[in-house]
Amino acid sequence: MSGARRPGRLAPGDVLRVGAAGLRARPMRVFLSALGIAIGIAAMVAVVGISTSSRADLAATLDRLGTNLLTVAPGDTLFGDQAAMPEAAIGMIARIPDVESASGTALLDDVKVYRNDRIPEEESGGIAVRAAHLGLLDTVRARVGHGAWLNAATARHPAVVLGSGAADRLGIGAAGPDVRVYLGGRWFTVVGVLDPVELAPELNDSALVGWEAAKRRFGFEGHPTTVYTRVAEDRVEAVRDLLAATANPEAPNEVEVSRPSDALAAKAATDQAFTGLLLGLGGVALLVGGVGVANTMVISVLERRAEIGLRRSLGATRGHIRLQFLTESQLLAGLGGVGGVALGTVVTAVYALTRDWPTVVPVWVMGGGVAATLLIGAVAGLYPAIRAARLPPTEALASP
């Protein structure tokens, strides 16, 4: 008596071939379904990649500019009036042992700057005029984009250095002996134009004149309105606690101390929160793509009832049928996942290139994107696979 024949086993290669054959038979439907998955994965990869690239650029910026810059500014008096720092505030702060350098600016409230002397007084363009110490650039780590910074000679004469924003508003692209602006009712020669200053953005929209020139020509009394202080990296908090009392010993409560790099860190935190929102939207797109895969597989089962019946009649078990359709579903989702990762990486690279950022796409998001699509493929294909496996061979063969 012969033994009962045991059902055959499908090798992994056979499973892939059978699953891929179902996809090759319907290329347009497969493409559209995979596209839905790819869009969701691309959105998530691009969101994480762009956010990571932005943070990498911020980290590089902070590494270059340092997080050890502190600013000191006058606050309000007890009566709500604007306080004033002593003339000697910059020198007193510079004598603190852990201070590497100190410099400052003073806002000249009643002084305006114009491109020429024919512009109406009220059309100042929002450009501030500030007196500046010669050591300002070194302290804030700013760079001159064109021309030169003030020196001991030009700081006494009608010479001005423009911030990047101020130069744009005045329509000045370069400095030179023949380039002049009408500042405080006098002609000043533009000797330099600054590159954008990240840690002191107020300088971008300012016209900077020498400390002595401001005293001689505008009656400036020498009270700084902002003192920039560069301190030892490991002594930032200790120096921060001393600055108010040092800058104004008689009224330390009227002094405000801040750390400009904190604003950049806060911006990064805001960007991270926004990234979470966009990831949620990408997840919704991915879910919609998963529904598309499930729909494709259900239709595929309905259209291939005769094929399923023929395979069952030739000895395929229910497990074989389930495995075939689960493999199709995962291959379909996997194609979308790989395509989405590639598309998201390209979008990240292009966007980072336009912003001069490093392109950073974490490995975990690429691997996680593909893994997520395989999981979605398994879930989306589970019901169609079970439905296909339950079809009786005779009923399936009788289907048109």
C-alpha positions in Angstrom: 0.0 0.0 0.0 1.5 3.2 -1.1 1.8 6.1 1.4 -0.1 9.3 1.0 1.7 11.8 -1.1 3.0 14.8 0.9 2.5 18.3 -0.5 5.5 19.8 -2.1 7.5 22.6 -0.6 8.2 25.9 -2.4 11.8 27.1 -2.3 12.4 30.8 -1.5 13.4 31.3 -5.1 10.2 29.7 -6.4 8.1 31.8 -4.0 9.7 35.0 -5.4 9.3 33.9 -9.0 5.6 33.0 -8.5 5.0 36.3 -6.7 6.8 38.4 -9.3 5.0 36.7 -12.2 1.7 38.1 -10.8 3.2 41.6 -10.8 4.6 41.4 -14.3 1.2 40.5 -15.7 -0.3 43.9 -14.6 2.6 46.4 -14.9 0.4 49.6 -15.0 -1.6 48.7 -11.9 1.5 47.7 -10.1 3.2 51.0 -11.0 0.3 53.1 -9.7 0.0 51.1 -6.5 3.7 51.2 -5.9 3.6 55.0 -6.6 1.2 55.5 -3.7 3.6 53.8 -1.3 6.6 55.6 -2.8 5.0 59.0 -2.3 4.4 58.4 1.4 7.9 57.0 2.0 9.5 59.8 -0.1 7.7 62.4 2.0 8.9 60.9 5.3 12.4 60.4 4.1 12.6 63.9 2.7 11.1 65.5 5.9 13.6 63.7 8.1 16.5 64.2 5.7 15.9 68.0 5.3 15.4 68.4 9.0 18.6 66.4 9.7 20.5 68.4 7.1 19.3 71.7 8.6 20.4 70.6 12.1 23.8 69.5 10.7 24.2 72.9 9.1 23.2 74.6 12.4 25.7 72.5 14.3 28.5 73.4 11.8 27.5 77.1 12.1 27.5 77.0 15.9 30.8 75.1 15.9 32.3 77.8 13.7 30.8 80.8 15.5 30.9 79.3 19.0 28.3 79.2 21.7 30.4 81.3 24.0 29.2 84.7 22.9 27.1 86.7 25.4 25.4 90.1 24.8 24.8 92.7 27.4 22.2 95.4 26.9 20.4 98.0 29.0 17.0 97.1 30.3 14.3 99.3 31.9 14.5 101.4 35.0 12.1 101.0 37.9 9.9 103.7 36.4 9.8 101.9 33.0 12.2 104.2 31.2 15.0 103.0 29.0 18.1 102.5 31.2 21.7 103.4 30.1 24.9 101.6 30.6 28.0 103.4 31.9 30.6 104.6 29.3 33.1 102.3 31.0 30.9 99.2 30.7 32.9 97.6 27.8 36.3 98.1 29.6 35.0 96.8 32.9 33.6 93.7 31.2 36.9 93.1 29.3 38.7 92.9 32.7 36.7 89.9 33.9 39.4 87.0 34.0 37.4 84.6 31.8 36.5 87.1 29.1 38.5 86.6 25.9 37.3 89.8 24.2 34.6 92.5 24.6 33.3 95.0 22.1 30.2 97.0 21.6 27.9 99.1 19.6 25.7 102.1 20.4 22.4 102.9 18.5 22.3 106.5 17.3 18.6 107.0 17.5 18.3 110.4 15.7 20.7 109.6 12.9 19.5 108.2 9.6 21.2 107.0 6.5 20.0 107.5 2.8 21.4 106.7 -0.6 21.6 110.4 -1.4 20.5 113.7 -0.1 17.3 113.9 -2.2 15.4 111.1 -0.5 12.6 112.3 1.9 13.6 112.1 5.5 10.8 109.6 6.4 12.0 107.0 3.9 15.0 105.7 5.8 14.3 102.1 4.9 14.5 100.9 8.5 18.3 101.0 8.5 19.8 101.7 12.0 23.0 103.7 12.4 25.3 102.4 15.1 28.7 103.5 16.5 31.0 100.5 16.7 34.2 99.6 18.5 37.1 98.5 16.4 37.2 95.0 17.9 33.5 94.2 17.0 34.2 91.9 14.1 36.6 89.7 16.0 34.3 89.4 19.0 31.2 88.4 17.0 33.2 86.5 14.4 31.8 88.5 11.4 33.5 88.8 8.1 33.8 91.7 5.6 32.4 90.6 2.2 33.8 93.6 0.3 36.2 96.4 1.3 37.6 96.6 4.8 36.6 97.1 8.4 37.1 100.3 10.3 40.6 101.0 11.6 42.1 103.6 13.9 42.2 106.1 11.1 38.8 105.6 9.4 37.0 105.3 12.7 37.7 109.0 13.3 36.5 110.2 9.9 33.3 110.0 7.9 33.6 106.3 6.9 30.9 103.7 7.2 30.7 99.9 7.0 27.3 98.6 5.9 25.6 95.4 7.1 24.5 93.0 4.3 20.8 93.9 4.6 21.6 97.7 4.8 23.7 97.5 1.6 20.9 95.7 -0.2 18.3 98.3 0.8 20.6 101.1 -0.3 21.4 99.4 -3.6 25.1 99.2 -2.8 26.9 96.1 -4.0 30.5 97.0 -3.2 32.6 99.5 -1.2 35.0 102.0 -2.7 36.3 105.6 -2.4 33.7 106.8 -4.8 30.8 105.1 -3.0 29.1 107.4 -0.6 25.9 107.5 1.5 24.1 110.5 3.1 24.3 109.8 6.8 23.2 112.2 9.5 23.2 115.1 7.1 26.8 114.4 6.0 28.4 112.4 3.2 30.1 109.2 4.4 32.3 107.0 2.3 31.4 103.3 2.3 34.6 101.5 3.1 33.2 98.0 3.6 30.2 95.7 3.3 29.7 92.8 5.8 28.7 89.3 5.1 25.5 88.2 7.0 26.2 88.0 10.7 24.4 84.9 12.2 24.9 85.6 15.9 24.3 89.3 15.8 21.6 89.7 13.1 20.9 93.3 14.2 24.2 94.3 12.5 22.8 93.1 9.1 20.5 96.1 8.9 22.9 98.6 10.3 25.3 101.3 9.1 28.3 101.2 11.4 30.5 104.2 12.0 33.5 104.7 14.2 33.1 105.4 17.9 35.1 108.6 17.7 33.4 109.8 14.5 30.0 109.4 16.2 31.2 111.5 19.2 32.6 114.2 16.9 29.8 114.5 14.4 26.6 113.5 16.2 27.2 114.4 19.8 27.3 110.7 20.9 28.0 110.5 24.7 29.7 107.1 24.6 27.0 104.9 26.3 27.0 101.5 24.6 23.6 99.9 23.9 25.0 96.4 23.2 28.2 94.8 24.6 29.3 91.6 22.9 31.4 89.4 25.1 33.4 86.3 24.0 34.2 84.1 27.0 36.0 80.9 27.7 33.9 77.9 26.5 33.8 76.2 29.9 33.0 79.4 31.8 30.0 80.8 30.0 27.5 80.3 32.9 30.0 81.6 35.5 30.7 84.8 33.5 27.0 85.2 32.7 26.2 85.6 36.4 28.9 88.4 36.7 28.0 90.5 33.6 25.1 92.5 34.9 26.9 93.6 38.1 30.1 94.3 36.2 28.4 96.3 33.4 26.4 98.5 35.8 27.5 98.1 39.4 25.1 100.7 40.6 22.0 99.1 39.0 22.6 95.5 37.9 18.9 95.0 37.7 18.8 97.4 34.8 21.0 95.2 32.6 19.9 92.3 30.4 22.2 89.5 29.5 21.5 87.0 26.7 23.2 84.3 24.7 22.6 84.6 20.9 23.2 81.0 20.2 20.2 80.1 22.4 18.0 81.7 19.7 19.5 79.4 17.0 18.9 76.4 19.3 15.3 77.5 19.8 14.9 77.7 16.1 16.2 74.2 15.8 13.7 73.0 18.4 10.9 74.7 16.5 12.0 73.1 13.2 12.0 69.7 15.0 8.4 70.2 16.2 7.4 71.1 12.6 9.2 68.0 11.4 7.0 65.9 13.6 3.9 67.4 12.0 5.2 66.7 8.5 6.1 63.2 9.5 2.5 62.7 10.6 1.3 63.9 7.2 3.8 61.5 5.5 2.4 58.7 7.6 -1.1 59.5 6.4 0.1 59.4 2.8 1.8 56.0 3.5 -1.5 54.7 5.0 -3.3 55.7 1.8 -0.7 53.9 -0.2 -1.2 50.8 1.9 -4.9 50.9 1.2 -4.1 51.1 -2.5 -2.0 48.0 -2.2 -4.8 46.2 -0.4 -7.2 47.2 -3.1 -4.9 46.0 -5.8 -4.5 42.6 -4.2 -8.2 42.1 -3.6 -8.9 42.9 -7.2 -6.1 40.6 -8.2 -7.7 37.7 -6.3 -11.0 38.3 -7.9 -9.5 38.4 -11.4 -7.4 35.3 -10.9 -9.9 32.9 -9.4 -9.4 30.5 -12.3 -5.6 30.5 -11.9 -6.0 29.8 -8.1 -8.4 26.9 -8.9 -5.9 25.5 -11.4 -3.0 25.6 -9.0 -5.1 24.0 -6.2 -6.2 21.2 -8.6 -2.5 20.6 -9.5 -1.6 20.1 -5.8 -0.9 23.6 -4.4 -2.0 23.8 -0.8 -3.8 26.7 0.9 -0.5 27.7 2.4 1.1 27.9 -1.0 -1.7 30.2 -2.2 -1.4 32.4 0.9 2.3 32.6 0.5 2.0 33.5 -3.2 -0.3 36.5 -2.6 1.6 37.6 0.5 4.8 37.6 -1.5 3.1 39.6 -4.3 1.8 42.1 -1.8 5.2 42.5 -0.1 7.1 42.8 -3.5 4.6 45.5 -4.5 5.1 47.4 -1.3 8.8 46.8 -1.3 9.1 48.3 -4.8 7.3 51.4 -3.6 9.5 51.6 -0.5 12.8 51.4 -2.4 11.5 53.9 -5.0 10.3 56.2 -2.2 13.6 56.1 -0.3 15.5 56.9 -3.5 13.0 59.8 -4.4 13.2 61.2 -0.8 17.0 61.1 -0.8 17.1 63.0 -4.2 14.6 65.6 -2.9 16.7 66.1 0.3 20.0 66.4 -1.8 18.5 69.0 -4.1 16.9 71.1 -1.3 20.1 70.9 0.7 22.2 72.0 -2.3 20.0 75.1 -2.9 20.5 76.1 0.8 24.2 75.2 0.9 23.6 72.6 3.6 25.3 69.3 3.9 23.1 66.4 2.7 22.4 64.1 5.6 19.9 61.3 5.3 20.1 59.0 8.3 20.5 55.3 7.6 17.8 54.4 10.1 15.2 56.4 8.1 16.1 54.6 4.8 16.1 51.2 6.4 13.0 52.1 8.4 11.2 53.3 5.3 11.8 50.0 3.5 10.8 48.0 6.7 7.7 50.0 7.1 6.6 49.3 3.5 7.2 45.5 4.0 5.1 45.6 7.1 2.4 47.5 5.3 2.6 45.0 2.4 2.1 42.1 4.8 -0.9 43.7 6.5 -2.4 44.9 3.2 -2.0 41.5 1.6 -3.1 39.3 4.5 -6.8 39.4 3.9 -6.5 38.9 0.1 -4.1 36.1 0.7 -6.5 34.3 3.1 -9.4 34.9 0.8 -7.5 33.4 -2.1 -6.5 30.4 0.0 -10.1 29.7 1.0 -11.4 29.4 -2.5 -12.5 25.8 -3.2 -10.7 24.5 -6.4 -14.0 23.5 -8.1 -15.6 26.9 -7.4 -12.5 28.7 -8.6 -12.3 26.7 -11.8 -15.9 27.3 -12.5 -15.4 31.1 -12.4 -15.4 33.0 -15.7 
